[in-house]
C-alpha cells in the first residue's frame, strides 16, 4: 500500500490502473508510473529505485508499516531486466518459524511426516529468473537466516530432505520496519546476513513526513472508492479535510486508504463531515490543537522547526525531511526566526 501517482485520467478509472503482469510467481500490480507524491524526498527515492532497478544488486527497503514497501519492490522488478520473470512475495512474519525453511527452500519426497508426494519447490525456486521479495525479514528465525545467507553467498539451494544442491538465479529485495543494525548489536539478527542484504539501502518516508501528499492521496482514494461503490455525488467537507490533514497517520498510507474506504461505505448523505470521522482522528486532532492554543502561526512554525532539529540530533537535512520542506527553505527560516542552533 503506498503512494499512487494520480492524474485526472487514472483517478476517474476503476481501481485497476494497470493490468497485472503475470510471471511464474505473483502478479505485478504496481509500477513506478502509479507512485504519487510531490514530496521532494519521495521523488529522490523513486529516482534511486529506478536507477538500481537496472542491475541485480540486493536491495533493503526500510520503512514503517503501511508506507508501501511491496509497491516499491514490485515497481523495481517491473523496471528491471527480470520483468519477464516471476515476482514472488513472502511475508516472513506470517509464516511459523518451523515452516519457513520449507516455504522458502522447498522439500523432497519423504522429507518429513505429511510431506507431499514428490516434494514441493520453495519460494526461491519459484522465483528463479526473477525477484523474491522477503517482507518483514527482521522477523525471520535465526535458523532460516543461515539458510538465506547461504543462498545469497552460493547462488544455490538444497531442499529440505534433499541431497543435491541446485543453482538458483534470484534477485533479493528485502524489507523491514525494524532497525536491523540495532538488532545486530543486540544479537537478534545475523551480522553477516545484514551485510549481504544492506547493499543498497532505501528508506521510504512515513506519511507524517509527507504532509503535502495527504490531500493528494485522500482525493485519489475518494475517487477510487466512489467509483467502486457507485457513490459519484459524495464529497468531503473542508472541515473534515482539515482534520485529516492534521492527523499524525501512524498507520501511514494504508491507514488513510482504509479510513476513506470506510467513510465511502457508511456515510449516508452526500457530504462527509467531521462527525463522520473515526474517533481516533477526533482525539488526535484535539491534542494537536490544544498544544498550540494561544500561539501565532509564526510561533507554531518556529517551535516546529526547533523541535524537528532537536528530534533529528541537529541534522538539518533530516529536519528538513521531517518538516517536508527543502533544505534551502529550512536554512532561510532558521535565519528569519533567529534560531540559535548551538543552543538547541
C-alpha positions in Angstrom: 0.0 0.0 0.0 1.5 3.3 -0.8 1.5 6.3 -2.8 -0.2 6.2 -6.2 0.6 8.7 -8.9 -2.8 10.2 -9.7 -3.7 12.2 -12.7 -7.1 13.1 -14.0 -7.4 10.2 -16.4 -6.3 7.5 -13.9 -8.3 8.8 -11.0 -11.6 8.5 -12.9 -10.9 4.9 -14.0 -11.6 1.9 -11.9 -9.2 0.6 -9.2 -7.1 -1.4 -11.6 -5.0 1.3 -13.0 -2.7 -1.0 -15.0 -3.1 -4.7 -16.0 -1.4 -7.2 -13.8 1.9 -8.6 -15.1 1.9 -12.3 -14.6 5.0 -14.4 -14.2 5.5 -17.8 -12.7 5.1 -16.2 -9.2 2.8 -13.4 -8.0 1.3 -10.9 -10.4 2.7 -7.3 -10.6 0.0 -4.8 -9.7 2.2 -1.7 -9.2 4.7 0.2 -11.3 6.6 3.5 -10.8 4.1 5.2 -13.1 1.5 4.7 -10.3 3.5 6.1 -7.5 2.3 9.6 -6.5 3.6 12.2 -4.2 5.1 15.7 -4.7 7.4 15.3 -1.6 11.0 16.0 -2.5 12.5 13.1 -0.6 9.9 10.7 -2.0 10.9 11.8 -5.5 14.5 11.2 -4.7 13.6 7.7 -3.5 11.8 6.9 -6.8 14.8 8.2 -8.8 17.1 6.0 -6.8 14.9 3.0 -7.2 14.7 3.4 -10.9 18.5 3.6 -11.1 19.2 0.5 -9.0 16.4 -1.5 -10.8 18.7 -1.8 -13.8 21.1 -4.1 -12.0 20.8 -7.2 -9.9 22.1 -6.0 -6.6 20.3 -6.9 -3.4 18.1 -4.1 -2.0 17.0 -3.5 1.5 13.8 -1.4 1.9 13.3 0.3 5.3 10.1 2.0 6.3 7.2 1.8 8.7 4.3 -0.5 8.2 1.9 0.9 5.6 4.4 3.1 3.7 4.4 0.9 0.5 7.4 -1.3 0.6 5.9 -4.0 -1.5 4.7 -1.5 -4.0 8.2 -0.2 -4.4 9.6 -3.7 -4.7 7.1 -4.6 -7.4 8.0 -1.4 -9.3 11.7 -2.2 -9.1 11.0 -5.7 -10.5 8.8 -4.3 -13.3 11.6 -1.8 -14.3 14.4 -4.4 -14.2 15.7 -6.8 -16.8 13.9 -9.5 -14.9 10.5 -8.1 -15.5 9.6 -11.1 -17.7 10.4 -13.4 -14.8 8.4 -14.1 -11.7 7.9 -11.8 -8.7 7.4 -13.9 -5.6 6.5 -12.2 -2.3 7.0 -13.8 1.1 5.8 -12.3 4.4 8.4 -13.7 6.8 6.4 -12.6 9.8 3.3 -14.5 8.7 5.0 -18.0 8.4 5.6 -20.0 11.6 9.3 -20.5 12.4 9.0 -24.3 12.0 7.6 -23.9 8.4 9.6 -21.0 6.9 12.5 -23.1 5.7 10.2 -25.5 3.8 8.3 -22.5 2.4 11.5 -20.7 1.2 13.6 -23.7 0.0 11.0 -26.5 -0.6 11.3 -30.1 0.3 11.9 -33.5 -1.2 9.6 -36.5 -1.1 9.6 -38.1 2.4 11.4 -35.1 4.0 9.0 -35.1 6.9 5.7 -36.6 8.1 2.9 -35.2 5.9 5.3 -34.1 3.1 3.6 -34.0 -0.3 4.5 -37.0 -2.5 7.1 -35.9 -5.0 8.1 -33.0 -2.8 7.5 -29.3 -3.4 9.5 -26.3 -4.7 10.1 -23.4 -2.3 9.7 -19.7 -3.0 13.3 -19.3 -4.1 12.8 -21.9 -6.8 9.5 -20.4 -7.9 11.3 -17.0 -8.2 14.2 -18.4 -10.3 14.9 -15.9 -13.1 13.0 -13.2 -11.3 12.8 -11.5 -8.0 11.9 -12.7 -4.5 10.6 -10.1 -2.0 11.3 -11.0 1.6 9.0 -8.8 3.5 9.4 -8.3 7.3 12.8 -10.1 7.2 13.5 -8.8 10.7 11.0 -11.4 11.9 12.8 -14.3 10.3 14.1 -17.1 12.6 17.8 -17.4 13.2 17.9 -20.8 11.5 16.2 -19.5 8.4 18.6 -16.6 8.3 21.5 -19.0 8.0 19.9 -20.7 5.0 19.1 -17.4 3.3 22.7 -16.3 3.8 23.9 -19.5 2.2 21.7 -18.9 -0.9 22.9 -15.3 -1.3 26.5 -16.4 -1.0 26.5 -19.6 -3.1 23.6 -18.9 -5.5 22.3 -22.3 -5.0 20.0 -24.1 -2.6 19.1 -27.6 -1.3 15.6 -28.6 -0.5 14.8 -30.0 3.0 15.5 -33.7 2.8 17.4 -33.3 -0.4 21.0 -34.4 -1.1 21.8 -32.3 -4.1 22.1 -28.5 -4.4 20.7 -26.7 -7.4 21.6 -23.4 -8.8 19.2 -20.5 -8.4 19.2 -17.1 -10.2 17.2 -14.8 -8.0 17.3 -11.1 -7.1 16.5 -10.5 -3.5 14.6 -7.4 -2.3 14.2 -7.5 1.5 12.0 -5.1 3.6 11.6 -4.4 7.2 10.1 -1.8 9.6 12.7 -2.8 12.2 16.1 -1.3 12.8 18.3 -4.3 11.7 21.5 -2.5 12.7 20.2 -2.3 16.3 19.0 -5.9 16.1 22.5 -7.0 15.0 24.0 -5.2 18.0 21.6 -7.0 20.3 22.3 -10.4 18.8 18.8 -10.7 17.3 19.9 -10.6 13.6 22.9 -12.1 11.9 25.6 -9.5 11.1 26.8 -11.4 8.0 23.3 -11.6 6.6 22.7 -7.9 7.4 25.8 -7.0 5.4 24.6 -9.2 2.5 21.2 -7.5 2.4 22.4 -4.0 3.0 24.0 -3.5 -0.4 21.5 -0.8 -1.5 19.6 0.6 1.5 16.5 2.7 0.7 14.3 4.4 3.3 10.7 5.1 2.5 9.4 8.1 4.4 6.3 7.9 6.6 3.2 9.8 5.6 3.5 12.3 8.6 6.8 13.4 6.9 4.9 14.0 3.6 2.1 16.3 4.8 1.9 17.8 1.4 0.8 14.5 -0.1 -2.0 13.7 2.3 -4.7 15.6 0.4 -3.5 14.3 -3.0 -3.8 10.7 -1.7 -7.1 11.4 0.0 -8.6 12.7 -3.2 -7.3 9.7 -5.1 -8.8 7.2 -2.7 -12.1 9.2 -2.6 -12.4 8.9 -6.3 -11.3 5.2 -6.3 -13.9 4.1 -3.8 -16.7 6.4 -5.1 -16.3 4.6 -8.4 -16.1 1.1 -6.9 -19.1 1.7 -4.6 -21.2 3.8 -7.0 -21.2 7.0 -5.0 -20.3 9.7 -7.6 -22.0 12.5 -5.7 -20.2 12.0 -2.4 -17.9 14.9 -1.3 -15.9 15.7 1.8 -16.3 18.9 3.7 -13.4 21.3 4.2 -13.6 20.9 8.0 -13.2 17.1 7.6 -10.3 17.6 5.2 -8.6 19.8 7.8 -9.0 17.1 10.4 -7.5 14.5 8.0 -4.6 16.8 7.2 -3.6 17.4 10.8 -3.8 13.7 11.8 -0.4 12.0 12.5 -1.2 8.9 10.4 0.7 6.2 12.4 -0.6 3.6 10.0 0.6 5.6 7.0 -1.0 5.3 3.5 -2.6 2.0 4.4 -4.5 3.7 7.3 -5.5 6.6 5.1 -6.9 4.3 2.4 -8.8 2.2 4.9 -10.4 5.2 6.6 -11.5 6.7 3.2 -12.9 3.3 2.1 -14.9 3.1 5.4 -16.3 6.6 5.0 -17.5 6.0 1.5 -19.1 2.8 2.7 -21.0 4.1 5.7 -21.8 7.9 5.2 -25.4 8.0 4.1 -25.6 11.7 2.9 -23.7 13.3 0.1 -21.1 15.1 2.3 -18.6 13.8 4.8 -18.5 16.0 7.9 -16.1 15.9 10.9 -18.6 14.0 13.0 -18.5 11.1 10.5 -14.7 10.6 11.0 -13.4 7.8 13.3 -12.9 8.7 16.9 -9.2 8.3 16.7 -9.0 11.3 14.3 -11.1 13.4 16.6 -8.9 12.6 19.6 -5.7 13.1 17.7 -6.8 16.5 16.4 -7.9 17.6 19.8 -4.4 17.1 21.1 -3.0 18.7 18.0 -4.9 21.9 18.6 -4.6 22.2 22.3 -0.8 22.1 22.2 -0.7 25.2 20.0 -3.5 27.1 21.7 -2.7 30.8 22.1 0.3 30.7 19.7 0.6 32.6 16.5 1.2 30.8 13.2 4.8 32.1 13.3 5.3 30.9 16.8 4.0 27.5 15.8 6.3 27.3 12.8 9.3 28.4 14.9 8.6 25.8 17.5 8.1 23.1 14.9 11.5 23.9 13.4 13.2 23.8 16.8 11.5 20.5 17.7 12.4 18.9 14.4 16.1 19.9 14.7 16.2 18.5 18.2 14.4 15.3 17.2 17.0 14.9 14.4 20.0 15.4 16.7 21.0 18.6 14.9 20.9 17.2 11.4 19.3 19.9 9.2 18.9 17.5 6.2 16.9 15.1 8.4 14.9 18.0 10.0 14.0 19.3 6.5 12.7 15.9 5.6 10.7 15.6 8.8 9.2 19.1 8.1 8.5 18.2 4.5 10.4 21.3 3.2 13.6 21.8 1.2 16.9 22.4 2.9 17.2 25.9 1.5 13.8 26.7 2.9 14.8 25.4 6.3 18.0 27.5 6.3 16.1 30.6 5.3 13.5 30.1 8.1 16.2 29.4 10.7 17.7 32.8 9.8 14.4 34.5 9.7 13.3 33.3 13.1 16.9 33.9 14.6 17.1 30.3 15.8 20.5 29.7 17.5 21.3 26.1 16.6 24.2 26.0 19.1 21.8 26.4 22.0 19.5 23.6 20.9 
